[in-house]
Amino acid sequence: MGPRKFFVGGNWKMNGDKKSLGELINTMNSAKLHAETEVVCGAPTIYLDFARSKLDPKIGVAAQNCYKVAKGAFTGEISPAMIKDCGVHWVILGHSERRHVFGESDELIGQKVAHALESGLGVIACIGEKLDEREAGITEKVVFAQTKVIADNVKDWSKVVLAYEPVWAIGTGKTASPQQAQEVHEKLRHWMKDNVSEAVANSVRIIYGGSVTGATAKELGSQKDVDGFLVGGASLKPEFVDIINAHA
């Protein structure tokens, strides 16, 4: 397995409309994006078709969530089969907002990961500790437990990107220092080596999320075990292009 291809995901969350997202898509389509960086945009469900039809084919699209079965009486949910039918190849699962705002359990996230992968989607699987957990010194315990539930549900790691997002840094303007990010990423890679395999540990991309901006991206991205970013607010701005090109 060669060097890990840098991966930058944009999580638009519940933001934008056809006008503003259309403008953002035009900006991205006309920008010169670093060819060696994989780029995926997480669009709101209702705009998945819109985003996929307008974005340049070299830019991927992700759903921000999905359910654990292909179809059925699950009002308000979408399945990996539907996501694929829109020409979309990725889904974000286990985001801290799904965990902490909507109460999704580790178990449910694991089931979703398994079904999404079985359906042929790529998964951006999110993990991360809350501020009280970091202050209590249990960051490793928390992220290893979350990672284990994901790992137990993965057969093919080539379709998985692991996103470490310290919850205290999401949307707060606080970014983990490059050293803090590298420390957790390195420990995660070590955990993968001990609990999955050395080959997977060396090839799986572990990306960082939490108030990533054009200003912080370069130093974060230069850390040995940081293989990209999951970007929130800044992914809705032209600055997203600078973040994508930070690793060039």
Phi, psi and chi 1 to 4 in degrees:
 res  aa     phi    psi   chi1   chi2   chi3   chi4
   1 MET       -  125.9 -169.8   73.2 -168.0      -
   2 GLY   -74.3 -168.5      -      -      -      -
   3 PRO   -61.7  151.9   17.3  -26.0      -      -
   4 ARG   -71.9  128.1  -60.7 -179.2  -66.9  -91.9
   5 LYS   -72.9  125.1 -174.0  169.1 -173.1  178.0
   6 PHE   -57.9  136.5 -151.4   72.7      -      -
   7 PHE  -127.6  123.8 -175.5  101.7      -      -
   8 VAL  -122.2  116.5  177.7      -      -      -
   9 GLY  -104.7  140.5      -      -      -      -
  10 GLY  -109.6  123.7      -      -      -      -
  11 ASN  -105.1  103.5 -179.2    6.1      -      -
  12 TRP   -74.3  -13.0  -63.5  -12.1      -      -
  13 LYS    52.0 -146.8  -54.2 -168.4 -179.2 -178.1
  14 MET   -95.6   68.7 -164.1  177.2   75.1      -
  15 ASN  -137.4  155.7  -68.8  -61.9      -      -
  16 GLY    92.2  164.8      -      -      -      -
  17 ASP  -140.1 -178.9   50.2   29.3      -      -
  18 LYS   -61.3  -34.2  -75.4 -172.5  177.8  174.8
  19 LYS   -67.7  -54.9 -177.5  175.2 -177.4  -67.1
  20 SER   -69.3  -39.2   64.8      -      -      -
  21 LEU   -69.7  -34.6  -65.2  176.3      -      -
  22 GLY   -60.4  -40.9      -      -      -      -
  23 GLU   -66.6  -42.6  -71.6  165.6    3.1      -
  24 LEU   -60.9  -43.6  176.3   67.0      -      -
  25 ILE   -63.1  -41.0  -72.3  167.1      -      -
  26 ASN   -60.8  -42.3  -73.6  -18.8      -      -
  27 THR   -60.0  -45.8  -60.9      -      -      -
  28 MET   -68.7  -39.1  -67.7 -166.6   59.2      -
  29 ASN   -65.4  -31.8  -74.0  -10.6      -      -
  30 SER   -93.8   -8.5   56.6      -      -      -
  31 ALA   -77.1  155.1      -      -      -      -
  32 LYS   -89.8  105.7 -166.2  169.8  167.7    1.8
  33 LEU   -98.5  138.8  -57.5 -179.6      -      -
  34 HIS   -55.1  121.0 -175.6   49.4      -      -
  35 ALA   -64.9  -25.7      -      -      -      -
  36 GLU   -88.5    7.9  -68.4  -53.9  -54.3      -
  37 THR  -111.4  128.8  -63.1      -      -      -
  38 GLU   -84.6  129.8 -174.2  169.1    1.5      -
  39 VAL  -121.1  132.0 -177.7      -      -      -
  40 VAL  -136.3  132.4  173.5      -      -      -
  41 CYS  -108.8  125.8  -66.8      -      -      -
  42 GLY   -90.5  103.6      -      -      -      -
  43 ALA   -96.1  152.2      -      -      -      -
  44 PRO   -57.7  145.2  -22.9   33.0      -      -
  45 THR   -46.3  -45.7  -56.9      -      -      -
  46 ILE   -68.5  -16.2 -157.7  160.5      -      -
  47 TYR  -108.8   10.7  -63.6  136.3      -      -
  48 LEU   -60.1  -47.5  -77.1  172.4      -      -
  49 ASP   -62.8  -45.3 -134.7  -13.2      -      -
  50 PHE   -58.4  -50.5  174.6   78.0      -      -
  51 ALA   -63.0  -44.5      -      -      -      -
  52 ARG   -66.1  -36.2 -176.4   59.7  -72.2  165.5
  53 SER   -74.8  -26.4   63.7      -      -      -
  54 LYS   -95.3  -34.1  -59.4  -94.4 -169.7 -126.3
  55 LEU   -70.5  145.4  -92.0  169.5      -      -
  56 ASP   -53.2  135.9 -173.4  -59.4      -      -
  57 PRO   -55.4  -23.9  -22.2   29.6      -      -
  58 LYS   -74.0  -13.8   71.5  174.4 -176.2  -73.3
  59 ILE   -97.9  124.7  -60.0  169.1      -      -
  60 GLY   -78.8  163.6      -      -      -      -
  61 VAL  -126.6  142.9  176.5      -      -      -
  62 ALA  -125.6  144.2      -      -      -      -
  63 ALA   -78.4  157.2      -      -      -      -
  64 GLN   -93.0   -4.1  -63.0  175.6   11.3      -
  65 ASN  -175.7  164.3 -167.7   21.6      -      -
  66 CYS  -160.4  176.3   68.4      -      -      -
  67 TYR  -101.0  176.3 -162.3   50.7      -      -
  68 LYS   -94.3    2.0   62.1  179.5 -179.7  179.3
  69 VAL  -133.8  166.7  -68.1      -      -      -
  70 ALA   -77.9  -32.8      -      -      -      -
  71 LYS  -164.6  170.1   60.1 -179.2  170.5   62.5
  72 GLY   140.0 -169.1      -      -      -      -
  73 ALA   -83.8   72.3      -      -      -      -
  74 PHE  -130.2   75.2  -58.2  102.6      -      -
  75 THR   -52.3  129.7  -58.1      -      -      -
  76 GLY    88.7   -6.4      -      -      -      -
  77 GLU   -98.2  162.1  -67.3  -69.8  -35.8      -
  78 ILE  -128.4  153.0   62.7  165.2      -      -
  79 SER  -110.4  160.1   69.5      -      -      -
  80 PRO   -55.0  -35.2  -29.4   36.9      -      -
  81 ALA   -60.5  -41.4      -      -      -      -
  82 MET   -68.7  -40.2  -66.0  170.4  178.1      -
  83 ILE   -59.8  -47.3  -67.6  166.7      -      -
  84 LYS   -63.8  -34.7  -75.5 -178.6   72.7 -178.1
  85 ASP   -64.9  -23.1 -166.8   38.3      -      -
  86 CYS   -87.5    5.9  -69.8      -      -      -
  87 GLY    79.3   16.3      -      -      -      -
  88 VAL  -101.0  137.9  171.4      -      -      -
  89 HIS  -115.7    1.5  -60.1  -61.6      -      -
  90 TRP  -132.0  157.4  -71.8   92.0      -      -
  91 VAL  -143.1  142.1   62.7      -      -      -
  92 ILE   -91.7  126.8  -60.1  168.8      -      -
  93 LEU  -128.3  144.8  -69.4  171.7      -      -
  94 GLY    76.5   18.6      -      -      -      -
  95 HIS   -57.3  146.4 -168.7  -80.9      -      -
  96 SER   -58.2  -29.5   68.8      -      -      -
  97 GLU   -69.9  -34.0  -73.8  147.5   21.5      -
  98 ARG   -67.4  -40.2  -62.2  -53.7  -42.9  170.1
  99 ARG   -68.3  -49.9  -66.4  175.7 -171.7  -91.1
 100 HIS   -98.5  -27.6  -55.5  -54.7      -      -
 101 VAL   -87.9  -38.3 -179.7      -      -      -
 102 PHE  -108.4    3.5  -62.2  100.2      -      -
 103 GLY    69.2   27.3      -      -      -      -
 104 GLU   -72.5  131.6  -68.0 -166.7    9.8      -
 105 SER   -84.8  161.4   65.8      -      -      -
 106 ASP   -53.5  -43.1  -93.9  -21.8      -      -
 107 GLU   -60.7  -47.3 -176.2 -171.7   18.5      -
 108 LEU   -62.9  -42.9  175.7   61.0      -      -
 109 ILE   -61.7  -40.7  -68.8  159.8      -      -
 110 GLY   -60.0  -44.1      -      -      -      -
 111 GLN   -63.8  -39.3  -68.0  165.8  -23.5      -
 112 LYS   -64.4  -43.8  -71.4 -179.2  174.7 -166.2
 113 VAL   -58.4  -47.2  166.9      -      -      -
 114 ALA   -59.6  -47.9      -      -      -      -
 115 HIS   -68.4  -41.4  179.1   62.3      -      -
 116 ALA   -60.6  -43.5      -      -      -      -
 117 LEU   -67.8  -41.5  -69.9  169.9      -      -
 118 GLU   -61.6  -29.1  -78.7  158.4   13.6      -
 119 SER   -83.6   -5.3  -54.6      -      -      -
 120 GLY    92.1   12.0      -      -      -      -
 121 LEU   -85.7  152.2  -75.1 -179.7      -      -
 122 GLY   -82.1  145.6      -      -      -      -
 123 VAL  -120.3  127.4  172.1      -      -      -
 124 ILE   -97.8  103.1  -59.4  166.5      -      -
 125 ALA   -99.0  123.5      -      -      -      -
 126 CYS  -102.1  140.1  -55.2      -      -      -
 127 ILE  -139.0  162.6   54.7  175.4      -      -
 128 GLY   159.8  151.6      -      -      -      -
 129 GLU   -95.9  155.1   81.9  -75.3    4.7      -
 130 LYS   -86.0  167.5  -63.6 -169.6  -64.7 -149.9
 131 LEU   -59.9  -44.4 -175.1   58.5      -      -
 132 ASP   -64.3  -29.8   58.1  -23.8      -      -
 133 GLU   -72.3  -39.8  -67.3  165.5  -22.5      -
 134 ARG   -64.6  -43.4  174.5  165.8  -80.4  -94.4
 135 GLU   -67.0  -27.7  -72.7  174.0  -15.1      -
 136 ALA   -82.5   -2.3      -      -      -      -
 137 GLY    76.7   23.2      -      -      -      -
 138 ILE  -113.8   23.5   57.7  169.2      -      -
 139 THR   -50.8  -51.4  -65.7      -      -      -
 140 GLU   -60.6  -47.1  -81.4  171.5   62.2      -
 141 LYS   -56.4  -45.6 -173.2  178.1  157.8 -154.2
 142 VAL   -65.8  -51.5  170.3      -      -      -
 143 VAL   -71.3  -30.9  -62.7      -      -      -
 144 PHE   -67.3  -40.7  -70.1  169.2      -      -
 145 ALA   -63.3  -42.7      -      -      -      -
 146 GLN   -64.9  -41.8  -69.0  169.9  -20.8      -
 147 THR   -65.7  -37.3  -54.3      -      -      -
 148 LYS   -60.9  -43.6 -176.6 -179.0 -171.4  -42.5
 149 VAL   -63.4  -37.1  179.0      -      -      -
 150 ILE   -67.5  -50.6  -68.6  161.7      -      -
 151 ALA   -58.4  -37.3      -      -      -      -
 152 ASP   -63.1  -16.9  -73.1  -13.3      -      -
 153 ASN  -110.8   10.4  -73.3  -76.0      -      -
 154 VAL  -111.8  128.6  175.2      -      -      -
 155 LYS  -102.4  -40.3  -67.2 -174.3 -177.7   76.5
 156 ASP  -115.3  102.9  177.3    6.9      -      -
 157 TRP   -73.5  -13.1  -79.9   94.5      -      -
 158 SER   -66.3  -17.6   69.6      -      -      -
 159 LYS  -100.1   10.4  -54.8  -80.1  -78.5 -169.5
 160 VAL  -119.6  133.4  179.4      -      -      -
 161 VAL  -116.1  128.5  170.8      -      -      -
 162 LEU   -94.6  126.1 -151.3   51.2      -      -
 163 ALA  -112.4  113.0      -      -      -      -
 164 TYR   -89.2  116.5  168.1   60.7      -      -
 165 GLU  -129.3   98.2  -63.4 -157.1  -67.1      -
 166 PRO   -61.9  121.6   15.3  -22.1      -      -
 167 VAL   -59.0  -32.1 -179.2      -      -      -
 168 TRP   -69.5  -11.1   48.5  -88.5      -      -
 169 ALA  -105.8   -0.6      -      -      -      -
 170 ILE   -86.9  115.5  -62.4  174.8      -      -
 171 GLY    69.2   10.4      -      -      -      -
 172 THR  -101.0  -11.7   57.4      -      -      -
 173 GLY    84.5  -13.5      -      -      -      -
 174 LYS   -83.8  125.9  -71.2 -177.1 -172.7  168.2
 175 THR  -110.3  142.2  -48.0      -      -      -
 176 ALA   -61.2  141.6      -      -      -      -
 177 SER   -65.2  155.2   69.7      -      -      -
 178 PRO   -51.9  -35.3  -28.9   36.1      -      -
 179 GLN   -68.9  -41.6  -66.2   71.7   30.4      -
 180 GLN   -63.2  -43.1  -77.2  174.1  -44.8      -
 181 ALA   -63.7  -50.0      -      -      -      -
 182 GLN   -57.8  -40.4  167.0   58.1   21.8      -
 183 GLU   -60.0  -46.5 -176.0 -173.4    5.8      -
 184 VAL   -70.1  -42.6  176.9      -      -      -
 185 HIS   -59.4  -42.7  -76.8 -126.4      -      -
 186 GLU   -63.2  -43.4 -171.7  174.2   10.2      -
 187 LYS   -65.3  -37.2  -75.0  173.6  175.4  165.6
 188 LEU   -64.4  -42.3  -81.4  166.2      -      -
 189 ARG   -64.7  -37.3 -152.1  173.8  -66.8  -72.8
 190 HIS   -65.7  -40.8 -158.5   84.3      -      -
 191 TRP   -61.0  -42.4 -174.4   92.9      -      -
 192 MET   -61.7  -40.9  -61.6  -70.1  -70.5      -
 193 LYS   -62.6  -43.8 -174.3  177.9  149.8 -172.0
 194 ASP   -74.2  -30.7  -68.4  -15.1      -      -
 195 ASN  -113.0  -15.2  -64.4  -84.1      -      -
 196 VAL  -118.6  -80.1 -177.5      -      -      -
 197 SER  -170.4  161.0   75.4      -      -      -
 198 GLU   -65.7  -38.4 -173.3  158.8   13.8      -
 199 ALA   -61.9  -45.0      -      -      -      -
 200 VAL   -66.4  -42.6  167.4      -      -      -
 201 ALA   -57.1  -38.5      -      -      -      -
 202 ASN   -77.8  -24.7  -70.7  -25.2      -      -
 203 SER  -102.5  -24.5   63.0      -      -      -
 204 VAL   -71.3  138.0   73.0      -      -      -
 205 ARG   -88.3  127.4  -68.9  172.3  -67.9 -177.6
 206 ILE  -113.7  111.9  -52.4  175.4      -      -
 207 ILE  -106.0  158.7   65.2  175.5      -      -
 208 TYR  -108.5  138.5  170.3   79.6      -      -
 209 GLY  -133.4  148.0      -      -      -      -
 210 GLY   136.9   89.3      -      -      -      -
 211 SER    56.3   41.1  -60.2      -      -      -
 212 VAL   -74.3  130.8  177.0      -      -      -
 213 THR  -129.8  172.7   63.4      -      -      -
 214 GLY   -56.9  -32.7      -      -      -      -
 215 ALA   -74.7  -32.7      -      -      -      -
 216 THR   -96.9  -13.8   57.6      -      -      -
 217 ALA   -64.5  -39.2      -      -      -      -
 218 LYS   -64.2  -48.2 -151.0  156.5 -170.6   72.6
 219 GLU   -70.6  -38.8 -158.5 -172.9  -14.9      -
 220 LEU   -60.4  -45.5  -82.3  163.9      -      -
 221 GLY   -70.7  -14.6      -      -      -      -
 222 SER   -86.9   -6.0   67.4      -      -      -
 223 GLN   -70.0  144.1  -57.1  -59.6  -51.5      -
 224 LYS   -56.7  -38.7 -176.8  165.2   75.6   74.1
 225 ASP  -107.2   10.3  -69.5  -65.7      -      -
 226 VAL   -98.0  112.4  175.2      -      -      -
 227 ASP  -104.5   19.3  -56.9  -47.7      -      -
 228 GLY   144.2 -164.7      -      -      -      -
 229 PHE  -140.5  152.8  -49.0  112.6      -      -
 230 LEU  -114.0  114.1 -172.9   55.9      -      -
 231 VAL  -106.3  130.8 -175.4      -      -      -
 232 GLY   -91.9 -107.6      -      -      -      -
 233 GLY   -48.5  -41.4      -      -      -      -
 234 ALA   -68.7  -16.0      -      -      -      -
 235 SER   -74.8  -10.4   69.6      -      -      -
 236 LEU   -94.2    0.6  -68.3  154.9      -      -
 237 LYS  -117.5  159.8  -57.0  172.4 -173.8  160.7
 238 PRO   -56.4  -24.5  -25.1   32.7      -      -
 239 GLU   -54.3  -24.6  171.7 -173.5    4.9      -
 240 PHE   -55.4  -35.4 -171.5   47.5      -      -
 241 VAL   -61.8  -40.6  172.4      -      -      -
 242 ASP   -64.0  -38.6  -57.7  -30.3      -      -
 243 ILE   -66.3  -43.0  -64.3  171.6      -      -
 244 ILE   -59.7  -38.8  -68.4  166.4      -      -
 245 ASN   -90.3    3.4  -68.0  -24.3      -      -
 246 ALA   -63.9  -24.7      -      -      -      -
 247 HIS   -94.7   -0.7 -164.5   64.1      -      -
 248 ALA   -62.6      -      -      -      -      -
